[in-house]
Amino acid sequence: MKIQKITPGFVVQTYDTKTGRCVEQSFIAGDDDVAYEDHNGDPVDWREEEDAYQPLEMVQPRQDSRPAKRGKRS
């Protein structure tokens, strides 16, 4: 069975105001209160000891691509 591990936390993104690009991002995991779900979103009873550790690394933005600029917020 495939399950999803949900880790609450925060995403921190660094923007370069001169280029309008996101240049770096990272994920800061919250507390140890993770949840496990099946592919339908139903809770699954799973012990952390059975879970192989996976680093919470985010893919960094590509420097050669630029997303469309969004309008200024009022």
C-alpha positions, 0 to 999 in steps of 0.5 A: 500500500502507498501512503502519504506522510503529511508534515506541517511546517512553513515555506520560506522563500527569498525574492530578489526585488531587482529581478522579480525572481524567487532565488531560494526556498526552504521548508521548516518542519513544524513539530513532530505531529505528522499524519499518514493518509492513504490515496483517498485521504483516509487516516492510516495507523503507521508507526514512525519507526517503520518510516524510512527517513527522507530529507525535507529538501525543496527544489531550488528555483531555476535561475534561467527561467522567470515566472510571469510577474504578478500585479502589485497588491493594494 
